[in-house]
Amino acid sequence: MPRFKNILGRATEGLPTGGAALVFRRFRRHKLAMVGSAVVLFIVLAAVIGPLLSPYDPNASVGAFSQPPSAAHWLGTDQIGRDVLTRLLCGTRVSLLVGVMATVISTLVGVVLGLVSGYLGGWVDMVIMRVTDMIMSFPYILLVLVAAAIFKPGMWNVILILGFVDWPGIARLVRGNVLSLRESGFVKSSIVSGMPRRYILFSDILPNTVAPILVYATSVLAISILDEAALSFFGLGVRHPEASLGNLLNSAQNLTVLTSRPWLWVPPGVTIIVLVVAINFIGDALRDALDPTMVGE
């Protein structure tokens, strides 16, 4: 925790007096971001706590088949009598876990490769950047679908696929920042002072790159949630009976469901839209709040 606070503190050094407090004040000025934060917090709490409070097993038939919303089942039941609300809460938890874990993996891989590539340069930089260019040259959704088709469908496979497909963008972002910071005075003074390379990378360069990484990570999180939904919708992601927002939408492929049973597909669809839009609002506010060129509070 002290190490994390130190990195955040160094990340706000370029801002006017106030540091992290100023960042929060700037962030708070974005009304949509504050609403988005409240929405994300509510959805996360509902996904974590809701299934524990629900009286129904998400995978058990507990009512009539395709029963419309009622007092007993607030969002009705699905085609085999499972409670839709309980499955929606469990599915949201799975989709959030996939999004967060894929973002963490891609960010870690991208940050490490970007730091190494930008700081060492030479043949190391050339190899890493050529691999990055090769991955980014493939159509993104095609690459994800092919990887998902090769490996066995499942939550952890989806996490690993998305995590190792999304890192090139972060790697290029970090490399660009490292190339500019490498020529700065404080980095050169550390080199002249004989500081170890590890110290220069993680105490001088990385803290000054945290701001763009955080902003980029919010977009990766939103994209990962959408990708999980797409893969599960096509049967290449999280598989039944485990629920996710994507495979809850899978039933919407049926015309009868689309036209006469909206309680089966509208709730997960609306949840995906609201969650992704809220995360994007937060990312936009973070970009402005962490921008050292903005004047005033």
Secondary structure by P-SEA (a helix, b strand, c coil): caaaaaaaaaaaccccccaaaaaaaaaaacaaaaaaaaaaaaaaaaaacccccccccccccccccccccccccccccccccccaaaaaaaaaaaaaaaaaaaaaaaaaaaaaaaaaaaacccaaaaaaaaaaaaaaaccaaaaaaaaaaaccccaaaaaaaaaaaacaaaaaaaaaaaaaacccaaaaaaaaacccccccccccccccaaaaaaaaaaaaaaaaaaaaaaaaaacccccccccccccccccccccccccccccccaaaaaaaaaaaaaaaaaaaaaaaaaccccccc
